C-alpha cells in the first residue's frame, strides 16, 4: 500500500487527470447510450406467478399491464351530458391508441359498476398489450388527462400508470452540506472538511455513470442510483476521513507529507480496503437469494463501494500531496512550527477520559448499553413486510389523488383487486367457476366478485375479487391466505378446475412471504461471514464472535427504527412519509447487507488500532483503551456524517428510500456510540488476553492478512504478556 501511495503522491496531477478523464468518458457513454433501468420480475415460484403465467399463456389481456383513469365531477354527477360526452370521446381515442388491448368504460353495460353510488366518481379500466412500450403508455396518459377542467378532475393509478416520486436533489445536497459543516466544526480546517467530500463525490459520480451503462447489460431497478448514492456518499466520506485523520496525526508527529501519506495508506488504508471489501462481500452475498430486483440493487451498490474505495486509495493521496501541510489548521501548523514534533496521539481529551471510564467499570456500562440496545431492537419482533400502496404518496401525486377518489367512491379495496386465474378445461370446470364466484361474494372481507364471460373453446377465465380493505392492509393479506387455504381448495374439490390468486396485490404479498422466509437464514449467513472475515483479519476467535453477535443486534436496531416510524406510523406524518403501513419487502434484506458492512467498518477501524497497540506492547487492557481513545473521535465524527447523509434521504420524497434513510441513520448512530464506544471495549476489557487467542493450528491455516499494517515492533511472545495496573484509571 505504501508503494501505491508514493506513486500517487509523486504523480498526483496525473492521477487527478485520470479520474477526471474517466468521469468524462463514462459520462460521454451515458450521453450516447442513455440508461436502461427496469424492474425484473419479483415473483418466485408462487401462486401469483402461476396466475400470471396462465393468463399469459392464454393470451389474456389481464396478463399485460393495466391501469385506471379516474374522474370526479365537482358539484354534479359523472353521468351529466357534458362530462359524459368529454370522457366518452377520450376513452374511444384511448381504446384505439397503440399498445392498448381494451378500455372498459363506465358508460357501457360491461362497466356499469364503475360509477360510484353517489354518482360523483367513475373510473375506466385500461388494459395494455403484454410488452407495451413506455412511450405508448405515456401517450395514453396524455389522452386521458386532456379533458381536465375546473369542474372535471382526472387522475390516474394502477400498475401501468405508476409514477415514482423524483429524487429530491435539495435534500441530497443538504446531507453533503451538513457533512462539510460537521468536519469543519470538529477539525477547524477547510481542507479536512473538503477532501473527504470531494473524494466521495468523485467516487459516487463515477459509479453513477458506470451503473447507468451497466443497466444495458443487466436488469437494474430505477432506485439503484439513489440507493448507490446513499451508500456511496456515506462510506466514501468515512473512508476518506479515516485516511485524512491518520495523515494529520502523522504530520503532527513530525513526518513529511510524502512519508505521512505512505504511512497513512499502509495503516488506515489497509483498514479502508478491508472495510470496503466486507461491504462488497455483504452486498454480493444477496445474490444467493436469487431475487431479480435485489440482485440488481446489490450489484449497483457494490460497484459504487468499489469505486469509492479506489478513489480513497488513489485520488485522495494525490489530493493530499497537492494540499500539503494545509490539511492541518493554522493553529496546528503554528504549534508545530515551534516544536520538533510530538506524539501522533495525545493522552488527554474527552475520548481518553471516556476510554478510562469504560475500562474502570466495564460490567456496569456494558450491561446498561446492552439493555438499551435490546429495547431499541424490540419492535423488530412485529416486523411485517409488504408493499405500501398509493395512499402513502404525497397528495400532489396523480396516483394518490386517484387512490383517494376510488377509496371515497367505491371503498379502499377497489385500489387493489385480486385477479384469480381460473383454469376450466371442461363443462364441470366452468360450472365450478360459476359457483366459486357466488362463494367468493359471501366471504368476509370481500366487497364484491365478478367473472368475465368465457367464450366457447376458452379454457382460462378471470375472476376479479375486490377486498373491503386497502392493498397494504394486513387484513387483505389475511384474505389472500384464506382464499388459497380454505375457499379455493373447497371449490376445486372433485372438479377439473384449478384457480390461482394473482394480481399486483397478491404478487406483492407473495414476494413479502418469500423474503420473510429467507431473512433469518440470510442474517445468520451474514453473521457467519463476518465471523470468518474478522477471524482472518485479527487472528482471534473471541473478537469475531462478539462482532458477529453485535452486528445482528445492530441490524435489529435498524429494523426496530423502520417498524416504529413506518409500520407504527410514529412521526411518519410529521416527516411527510405517508401513513402507517408495511415495510417494503426488499428493504430489510438490503439493510442487512448494508448495515453488516457498515458495522464491520467501525469494528475494523476500532479493533485494527487495538491490534496495532497489542502488537507493540502485548498489554491487552492498554491496547483496548488506547485503541478506543484514539479512534473514538474519528468514528463518532464519521458516524455523524453518515447520519447527516442518510438522514437527508429521509426527505427525498421516495418512501422506500426514506425507509433506508431512517433505518441506517438510527442504526449507524447507535452502532457507533453504544456498540463500538461502549459494548465492544467493555467486553474486551472483561475478556483480557483471551481477546487475542487463536489455536496454533488454525493460525497456521489462515492466510496472513494484516489489516493494521506492518508493526513497528514484533508482537511479544505469550509468556511476556502482563496484565496492566489499572488502579489509577478511575481517578
C-alpha positions in Angstrom: 0.0 0.0 0.0 2.9 2.4 0.7 4.2 1.9 -2.8 0.8 2.8 -4.3 0.6 5.9 -2.0 4.1 7.1 -3.0 3.3 6.6 -6.7 0.0 8.5 -6.4 1.7 11.3 -4.4 4.6 11.5 -6.9 2.3 11.6 -10.0 -0.6 13.5 -8.2 -1.5 15.7 -11.2 -1.7 12.6 -13.5 -3.9 10.7 -11.0 -6.3 13.6 -10.8 -6.5 14.0 -14.5 -7.1 10.2 -15.0 -10.1 10.4 -12.6 -11.4 13.4 -14.5 -10.9 11.7 -17.8 -12.6 8.5 -16.5 -15.6 10.5 -15.3 -15.9 12.4 -18.6 -15.5 9.3 -20.7 -18.2 7.4 -18.8 -20.4 10.5 -18.9 -20.0 10.6 -22.7 -21.0 7.0 -22.9 -24.2 7.7 -21.0 -24.9 10.7 -23.2 -24.7 8.5 -26.2 -26.4 5.3 -24.9 -28.5 6.6 -22.1 -29.7 4.2 -19.4 -32.0 1.2 -19.5 -33.3 0.8 -16.0 -36.2 -1.6 -15.4 -37.7 -3.8 -12.8 -37.2 -7.5 -13.2 -40.0 -9.9 -12.1 -40.1 -10.2 -8.3 -42.3 -13.2 -8.0 -40.8 -16.6 -7.4 -42.5 -19.9 -7.9 -45.6 -18.6 -6.2 -49.4 -18.7 -6.7 -49.4 -15.2 -8.2 -46.6 -16.1 -10.6 -48.6 -19.1 -11.8 -51.6 -16.9 -12.3 -49.7 -14.5 -14.4 -48.1 -17.3 -16.4 -51.5 -18.9 -17.0 -53.0 -15.7 -18.2 -50.0 -15.0 -20.5 -50.3 -18.5 -21.9 -53.9 -17.9 -22.7 -53.0 -14.5 -24.3 -55.4 -12.8 -21.9 -55.3 -9.0 -21.7 -55.1 -9.5 -17.9 -51.5 -10.7 -18.4 -50.4 -7.3 -19.5 -50.2 -4.0 -17.6 -53.4 -2.3 -16.5 -54.4 1.0 -15.1 -57.3 3.2 -14.3 -58.5 6.6 -15.4 -60.5 8.1 -12.5 -62.6 11.2 -12.8 -64.7 13.2 -10.4 -67.2 16.0 -11.1 -67.4 18.9 -8.7 -71.0 19.8 -7.8 -72.6 17.3 -10.1 -72.5 13.7 -11.4 -70.4 12.0 -14.0 -73.5 11.0 -16.0 -74.3 14.6 -16.8 -74.1 15.3 -20.6 -71.0 17.5 -20.6 -68.9 15.1 -18.5 -70.2 12.0 -20.3 -69.6 13.4 -23.7 -66.0 14.5 -22.9 -64.9 11.3 -21.3 -66.6 9.0 -23.8 -64.7 10.7 -26.6 -61.5 10.4 -24.7 -62.0 6.8 -23.8 -62.6 5.9 -27.5 -59.4 7.7 -28.5 -57.5 5.7 -25.8 -59.0 2.4 -27.0 -57.6 2.9 -30.5 -54.1 4.0 -29.2 -51.1 1.8 -29.9 -50.4 -0.8 -27.2 -53.9 -0.7 -25.7 -55.7 -4.1 -25.5 -59.0 -2.7 -24.4 -60.8 0.0 -22.4 -63.8 -0.7 -20.2 -65.9 2.4 -20.0 -68.4 3.0 -17.1 -70.8 4.3 -19.8 -71.2 0.8 -21.3 -73.0 -2.3 -19.9 -69.7 -4.0 -19.2 -68.7 -1.2 -16.9 -72.0 -0.4 -15.2 -70.4 -1.0 -11.8 -67.7 1.6 -12.3 -69.8 4.6 -11.2 -70.0 5.3 -7.5 -73.3 5.2 -5.7 -73.3 9.0 -5.2 -72.7 9.5 -8.9 -69.7 11.8 -8.4 -66.9 9.4 -9.2 -66.2 7.0 -12.1 -63.3 5.1 -13.5 -62.4 3.3 -16.7 -60.1 0.2 -16.7 -57.4 0.3 -19.3 -55.7 -3.0 -20.3 -52.4 -2.9 -22.3 -50.9 -5.5 -24.5 -48.0 -7.6 -23.0 -44.7 -5.9 -23.7 -46.3 -2.4 -24.2 -43.7 0.3 -24.6 -43.3 3.2 -22.1 -43.8 5.7 -24.9 -47.2 4.2 -25.7 -48.3 4.3 -22.1 -47.2 8.0 -21.9 -49.3 8.7 -25.0 -52.4 7.2 -23.3 -51.7 9.3 -20.2 -51.8 12.5 -22.2 -55.1 11.4 -23.9 -56.6 10.5 -20.5 -55.9 13.9 -18.9 -56.9 16.0 -21.9 -60.5 16.8 -20.7 -59.3 18.1 -17.3 -61.2 21.3 -16.4 -62.3 23.3 -13.4 -65.3 21.1 -12.9 -63.8 17.7 -14.1 -60.8 16.4 -12.2 -59.0 13.4 -13.7 -56.3 11.3 -12.1 -54.5 8.0 -13.0 -53.4 5.0 -11.0 -52.7 1.3 -11.3 -49.6 -0.7 -12.4 -49.3 0.9 -15.8 -49.7 4.5 -14.6 -47.5 4.3 -11.6 -45.3 7.5 -11.3 -42.4 7.2 -8.8 -41.5 10.4 -7.0 -38.5 12.1 -8.3 -35.4 12.2 -6.0 -35.1 15.4 -4.2 -31.8 16.9 -5.2 -32.0 19.6 -2.5 -32.4 17.0 0.3 -29.4 15.1 -1.1 -27.3 18.2 -1.2 -28.2 19.0 2.4 -26.6 15.8 3.6 -23.3 16.9 1.9 -23.5 20.4 3.3 -24.2 19.1 6.8 -21.2 16.7 6.5 -19.0 19.6 5.5 -20.2 21.7 8.5 -19.5 18.8 10.9 -16.0 18.3 9.6 -15.2 22.0 9.6 -16.5 22.4 13.2 -14.5 19.4 14.5 -11.2 19.9 12.7 -11.2 23.7 12.1 -9.5 23.2 8.7 -11.2 23.7 5.4 -9.2 21.1 3.5 -10.0 18.4 6.1 -13.7 19.2 5.5 -13.4 19.4 1.8 -11.1 16.5 0.8 -13.3 13.6 2.1 -16.4 15.1 0.4 -14.5 15.7 -2.9 -13.2 12.1 -2.9 -16.7 10.7 -2.1 -18.4 12.8 -4.8 -15.9 11.8 -7.4 -16.3 8.1 -6.5 -20.1 8.3 -6.4 -20.3 10.4 -9.6 -18.1 7.9 -11.5 -20.1 5.0 -10.2 -23.4 6.6 -11.1 -22.5 6.9 -14.8 -20.9 3.4 -14.7 -24.2 2.0 -13.2 -26.2 3.7 -16.0 -24.1 1.9 -18.6 -24.3 -1.3 -16.7 -28.1 -1.1 -16.8 -27.8 -2.0 -20.5 -26.1 -5.3 -19.6 -28.1 -6.5 -16.5 -31.5 -5.5 -15.2 -31.2 -2.8 -12.6 -34.0 -1.2 -10.7 -34.7 2.5 -11.2 -34.0 3.1 -7.5 -30.4 1.7 -7.9 -28.9 5.1 -8.5 -30.5 6.7 -5.4 -29.5 3.7 -3.2 -26.0 3.8 -4.6 -25.7 7.5 -3.8 -27.0 6.9 -0.3 -24.4 4.2 0.4 -21.5 5.7 -1.6 -21.6 9.1 0.0 -21.7 7.7 3.5 -18.9 5.2 3.1 -16.9 7.4 0.7 -16.7 10.3 3.1 -16.0 8.0 6.1 -13.2 6.1 4.3 -11.5 9.3 3.2 -11.9 10.8 6.7 -10.1 7.8 8.3 -7.2 8.3 5.9 -7.1 12.1 6.3 -7.2 11.7 10.1 -4.3 9.3 10.2 -2.3 11.6 7.8 -2.9 14.5 10.1 -1.6 12.6 13.1 1.5 11.6 11.1 2.2 15.2 10.2 1.8 16.3 13.8 4.3 13.6 14.7 6.8 15.4 12.5 6.6 13.4 9.3 7.0 14.9 5.9 3.9 15.0 3.6 5.1 12.1 1.3 6.2 9.9 4.2 2.9 10.6 6.0 0.7 9.8 3.0 2.6 6.5 2.6 2.3 5.6 6.3 -1.4 6.5 6.4 -2.2 4.4 3.4 -0.1 1.5 4.7 -2.1 1.5 8.0 -5.5 3.1 7.8 -5.5 2.5 4.1 -5.4 -1.3 4.7 -8.4 -1.0 7.0 -10.3 1.0 4.4 -9.7 -1.6 1.7 -10.7 -4.4 4.1 -13.8 -2.5 5.3 -14.8 -1.8 1.7 -14.3 -5.5 0.9 -16.6 -6.5 3.7 -19.3 -4.2 2.4 -18.9 -5.5 -1.2 -19.0 -9.1 0.0 -22.1 -8.5 2.1 -23.8 -6.8 -0.9 -22.9 -9.5 -3.3 -24.0 -12.1 -0.7 -27.5 -11.1 -1.6 -27.1 -12.8 -5.0 -27.6 -16.1 -3.1 -31.2 -15.1 -2.6 -31.7 -15.2 -6.4 -34.3 -12.4 -6.4 -34.0 -10.2 -9.5 -34.8 -6.8 -8.1 -32.4 -7.3 -5.2 -29.7 -8.7 -7.4 -29.6 -5.5 -9.4 -29.6 -3.2 -6.4 -26.8 -5.3 -4.8 -24.6 -5.2 -7.9 -25.2 -1.4 -8.4 -24.3 -0.7 -4.7 -21.3 -2.9 -4.8 -20.0 -1.1 -7.9 -20.4 2.2 -6.0 -18.5 1.0 -3.0 -15.6 -0.4 -5.1 -15.2 2.9 -6.9 -15.4 5.0 -3.7 -12.6 2.8 -2.2 -10.5 3.2 -5.3 -11.0 7.0 -5.1 -9.9 6.9 -1.4 -6.7 5.0 -2.0 -5.6 6.7 -5.3 -7.3 10.1 -5.7 -7.1 11.1 -2.0 -3.3 10.6 -1.7 -2.8 12.7 -4.8 -5.0 15.5 -3.4 -3.2 15.3 0.0 0.0 15.8 -1.9 -1.4 18.9 -3.6 -2.7 20.3 -0.4 0.4 19.6 1.6 0.5 20.8 5.3 -2.7 22.9 4.8 -4.6 19.7 5.8 -3.7 21.0 9.3 -5.4 24.0 10.8 -3.5 27.3 11.1 -3.3 26.8 14.8 -1.9 23.3 14.4 0.7 24.5 11.8 1.8 27.3 14.1 2.1 25.0 17.1 4.2 22.6 15.0 6.5 25.4 13.9 7.7 25.8 17.5 8.4 22.1 18.2 10.4 19.3 16.5 7.3 17.0 16.6 5.1 15.5 19.1 3.4 12.1 19.5 0.8 11.3 16.9 -1.8 10.8 19.7 -2.0 12.6 22.9 -3.2 11.2 26.2 -5.8 13.9 27.2 -9.2 14.7 25.9 -12.8 13.6 26.0 -12.3 10.2 24.4 -9.3 9.2 26.5 -11.3 10.0 29.6 -14.2 8.0 28.4 -12.0 5.1 27.5 -10.6 5.1 31.0 -14.1 5.1 32.5 -15.2 2.1 30.3 -12.1 0.3 31.5 -12.8 1.1 35.1 -16.5 -0.1 35.0 -16.9 -2.5 32.1 -19.7 -4.5 33.6 -21.9 -1.5 34.5 -21.6 0.4 31.2 -21.8 -2.8 29.2 -25.0 -4.1 30.8 -26.7 -0.7 30.5 -25.7 -0.3 26.9 -26.9 -3.9 26.0 -30.2 -3.3 27.8 -30.8 -0.1 25.8 -29.9 -1.8 22.5 -32.3 -4.7 23.2 -35.1 -2.1 23.9 -34.4 -0.4 20.6 -34.4 -3.7 18.7 -37.6 -5.0 20.4 -40.1 -3.6 17.7 -38.4 -5.9 15.2 -40.5 -8.8 16.6 -43.6 -7.2 14.9 -41.9 -6.6 11.6 -44.4 -7.0 8.7 -43.3 -7.0 5.1 -45.4 -6.0 2.2 -45.8 -3.1 -0.2 -47.1 0.3 0.6 -50.0 1.5 -1.6 -50.7 4.8 -3.3 -52.3 6.1 -0.2 -48.8 6.8 1.2 -47.8 9.0 -1.7 -47.8 12.8 -1.5 -51.2 14.4 -2.0 -49.9 16.2 -5.1 -49.3 12.9 -6.9 -51.8 11.8 -9.5 -51.6 8.2 -8.2 -52.5 9.4 -4.7 -55.4 11.6 -6.0 -56.9 8.6 -8.0 -56.4 6.4 -4.9 -58.4 8.8 -2.7 -61.2 9.2 -5.2 -61.6 5.4 -5.7 -61.4 4.8 -1.9 -64.1 7.5 -1.2 -66.4 6.5 -4.1 -66.1 2.7 -4.0 -64.1 1.6 -1.0 -60.3 1.1 -0.4 -60.3 -2.4 -1.7 -61.0 -1.2 -5.2 -57.5 0.1 -5.3 -56.0 -3.4 -5.2 -58.4 -6.0 -6.6 -57.3 -9.6 -6.7 -57.1 -11.3 -10.1 -57.9 -15.0 -10.0 -56.8 -17.1 -13.0 -59.2 -19.9 -13.5 -58.3 -23.0 -15.5 -61.5 -24.7 -16.5 -60.9 -27.3 -19.3 -64.4 -28.7 -19.4 -68.0 -28.0 -18.6 -67.6 -29.2 -15.0 -64.8 -26.8 -14.5 -66.9 -23.9 -15.9 -69.7 -24.8 -13.6 -67.4 -24.9 -10.6 -66.0 -21.4 -11.6 -69.5 -20.0 -11.6 -70.2 -21.5 -8.1 -66.8 -20.0 -7.0 -67.9 -16.5 -7.8 -71.1 -17.0 -5.7 -69.0 -18.4 -2.8 -66.5 -15.5 -3.0 -69.2 -12.9 -2.6 -70.1 -14.5 0.7 -66.5 -14.4 2.1 -65.8 -12.0 4.9 -63.5 -9.3 3.7 -64.8 -9.4 0.1 -66.6 -6.4 -1.2 -67.5 -8.0 -4.5 -66.6 -10.6 -7.0 -67.2 -10.9 -10.8 -66.1 -13.1 -13.6 -65.6 -12.2 -17.3 -67.7 -14.4 -19.6 -65.7 -17.4 -21.0 -66.2 -17.8 -24.8 -66.7 -21.2 -26.4 -63.4 -23.1 -26.5 -61.8 -20.9 -23.9 -60.3 -22.8 -21.0 -58.9 -19.9 -19.0 -61.1 -17.4 -17.2 -60.6 -14.4 -14.9 -62.4 -13.7 -11.7 -61.9 -10.3 -10.0 -62.2 -10.1 -6.3 -62.4 -6.7 -4.5 -61.4 -6.7 -0.8 -63.0 -4.5 1.7 -59.6 -3.3 2.9 -56.7 -1.4 1.2 -53.9 -3.3 -0.7 -51.4 -2.7 2.1 -53.7 -3.7 4.9 -52.8 -6.8 6.9 -56.5 -7.9 6.6 -56.0 -8.0 2.8 -53.0 -10.3 3.2 -55.1 -12.5 5.6 -57.9 -12.6 2.9 -55.4 -13.8 0.3 -54.3 -16.7 2.5 -57.8 -17.5 3.4 -58.8 -17.8 -0.2 -55.9 -20.0 -1.0 -56.0 -22.2 2.0 -59.8 -22.6 2.5 -62.2 -21.2 -0.1 -60.5 -22.2 -3.3 -59.5 -25.7 -2.3 -63.1 -26.4 -1.3 -64.4 -25.1 -4.6 -61.8 -27.1 -6.6 -62.5 -30.4 -4.8 -63.9 -33.0 -7.1 -63.7 -30.8 -10.2 -61.3 -30.2 -13.0 -61.0 -26.5 -12.1 -57.7 -25.0 -10.9 -57.5 -21.5 -9.5 -54.5 -19.3 -8.8 -54.8 -15.9 -6.9 -52.8 -13.3 -8.7 -52.7 -9.6 -9.4 -50.4 -6.9 -8.1 -51.6 -7.1 -4.5 -51.2 -10.9 -4.3 -47.8 -10.7 -6.1 -46.6 -8.2 -3.5 -47.8 -10.4 -0.7 -46.1 -13.5 -2.2 -42.9 -11.6 -2.6 -43.0 -10.5 1.1 -43.6 -14.1 2.2 -40.7 -15.3 0.2 -38.3 -12.7 1.6 -39.6 -13.1 5.1 -38.8 -16.8 4.9 -35.3 -16.1 3.7 -34.5 -13.2 6.0 -33.5 -15.2 9.2 -31.2 -17.5 7.2 -29.6 -14.6 5.4 -28.9 -12.8 8.7 -27.2 -16.0 10.0 -25.1 -16.4 6.8 -24.1 -12.7 7.0 -23.1 -13.2 10.7 -21.0 -16.3 9.9 -19.3 -14.4 7.0 -18.5 -11.6 9.4 -17.0 -14.0 11.9 -14.8 -15.5 9.2 -13.5 -12.2 7.9 -12.7 -10.8 11.3 -11.0 -14.1 12.3 -8.7 -13.7 9.3 -8.2 -10.0 10.0 -7.5 -10.1 13.7 -6.2 -13.6 14.3 -8.8 -14.1 17.1 -11.9 -16.1 17.8 -13.5 -14.1 20.5 -13.4 -10.7 18.7 -15.1 -12.1 15.6 -17.7 -13.9 17.8 -18.6 -10.7 19.7 -18.6 -8.7 16.5 -21.0 -11.1 14.7 -23.4 -11.1 17.6 -23.3 -7.3 17.9 -23.8 -6.9 14.2 -27.0 -8.8 14.5 -28.1 -6.5 17.3 -27.2 -3.5 15.2 -29.3 -4.8 12.4 -32.2 -5.4 14.9 -31.9 -1.7 15.9 -32.2 -0.7 12.2 -35.3 -2.9 11.8 -36.8 -1.5 15.0 -36.4 2.0 13.7 -38.3 1.4 10.5 -41.0 -0.6 12.3 -41.7 2.3 14.7 -41.7 5.0 12.1 -43.3 3.3 9.1 -45.2 0.4 10.4 -46.5 2.0 13.6 -46.6 5.4 11.9 -44.9 7.2 14.8 -43.7 10.5 13.4 -44.2 9.4 9.8 -46.9 12.1 9.1 -44.7 14.9 10.5 -41.8 13.8 8.3 -44.1 13.6 5.2 -43.6 9.9 4.9 -47.3 8.8 4.5 -49.5 6.8 6.8 -48.6 3.7 8.7 -48.1 0.6 6.5 -46.0 -2.5 5.9 -42.2 -2.3 5.3 -41.2 -2.6 1.7 -40.3 -6.3 1.2 -36.8 -5.9 0.0 -35.7 -3.1 2.4 -34.8 -5.4 5.3 -32.6 -7.7 3.1 -30.7 -4.7 1.8 -30.4 -3.2 5.2 -28.9 -6.4 6.5 -26.2 -6.3 3.8 -25.5 -2.6 4.1 -25.6 -2.4 7.9 -23.4 -5.5 8.2 -20.8 -3.8 6.0 -21.0 -0.5 7.9 -20.8 -2.2 11.3 -17.8 -4.2 10.1 -16.2 -0.9 9.0 -16.3 0.6 12.5 -15.3 -2.7 14.0 -12.3 -2.9 11.7 -11.2 0.7 12.3 -11.6 0.3 16.1 -10.0 -3.1 16.6 -7.2 -2.6 14.0 -5.9 0.2 16.1 -6.2 -2.0 19.2 -4.4 -4.8 17.4 -1.7 -2.4 16.4 -1.2 -1.4 20.0 -1.3 -5.0 21.2 1.4 -5.9 18.6 3.6 -3.2 20.1 3.1 -3.7 23.8 1.4 -7.1 24.5 -0.8 -5.3 27.0 -4.5 -6.2 26.3 -6.1 -3.6 28.5 -3.8 -0.9 27.3 -4.4 -1.9 23.7 -8.2 -1.7 24.1 -8.1 1.6 26.0 -5.7 3.3 23.5 -7.5 1.9 20.5 -10.8 3.2 21.8 -9.4 6.6 22.8 -7.5 7.2 19.6 -10.3 6.1 17.2 -13.3 7.4 19.2 -13.3 10.9 17.8 -13.0 9.9 14.2 -15.5 7.0 14.5 -18.1 9.3 16.1 -17.4 12.1 13.6 -17.7 9.5 10.7 -20.9 8.2 12.2 -22.3 11.8 12.5 -21.5 12.4 8.8 -23.3 9.1 7.9 -26.3 10.2 9.9 -26.4 13.5 8.1 -26.1 11.8 4.7 -28.6 9.0 5.4 -30.9 11.4 7.2 -31.1 13.8 4.2 -32.5 10.9 2.1 -35.5 10.6 4.5 -36.9 13.8 3.0 -36.2 12.8 -0.6 -39.9 12.1 -1.5 -39.5 8.3 -2.0 -40.9 6.1 0.7 -38.6 3.2 0.1 -35.5 5.4 0.2 -36.8 7.1 3.3 -37.1 3.7 4.9 -33.4 3.1 4.1 -32.5 6.6 5.4 -34.3 6.2 8.8 -33.1 2.6 9.5 -29.5 3.3 8.5 -29.2 6.7 10.2 -30.6 5.4 13.5 -28.5 2.1 13.4 -25.3 3.9 12.5 -25.7 6.4 15.4 -26.4 3.6 17.8 -23.7 1.3 16.4 -21.0 4.0 16.8 -22.0 5.4 20.1 -23.2 2.4 22.0 -21.8 -0.7 20.4 -18.3 0.4 19.3 -17.7 3.0 22.0 -19.2 1.1 24.9 -20.1 -2.6 24.4 -17.1 -3.7 22.4 -14.4 -2.2 24.6 -16.3 -3.2 27.8 -16.5 -6.9 26.7 -12.8 -6.8 25.6 -11.7 -5.5 28.9 -13.6 -8.3 30.7 -12.0 -10.9 28.4 -8.4 -9.6 28.7 -5.8 -11.7 26.9 -8.5 -14.1 25.6 -9.4 -11.4 23.0 -6.3 -12.3 21.0 -6.3 -16.1 21.5 -6.3 -18.3 18.4 -5.4 -22.1 18.2 -2.0 -22.6 16.7 -3.3 -25.0 14.0 -5.9 -22.5 12.9 -3.4 -19.7 12.9 -1.2 -21.6 10.6 -4.1 -22.5 8.3 -5.4 -18.9 8.0 -4.0 -16.6 5.3 -1.7 -13.8 6.6 -3.7 -10.6 6.3 -2.5 -7.5 8.1 -5.4 -5.0 8.4 -3.5 -2.7 10.8 -0.3 -2.7 8.6 3.1 -3.9 9.5 4.0 -3.5 13.1 7.0 -1.3 14.0 7.9 -3.9 16.6 7.2 -7.6 16.7 4.4 -8.8 18.9 5.7 -10.1 22.3 5.6 -13.8 23.0 2.6 -15.1 25.1 4.6 -15.6 28.2 5.8 -11.9 28.1 2.2 -10.6 28.3 1.4 -8.9 31.6 -1.9 -7.5 32.9 -1.7 -3.7 33.3 -2.0 -1.9 36.6 -5.4 -0.2 36.5 -5.8 1.2 40.0 -5.3 4.8 38.9 -7.7 4.8 36.0 -10.8 5.6 38.0 -9.3 8.8 39.4 
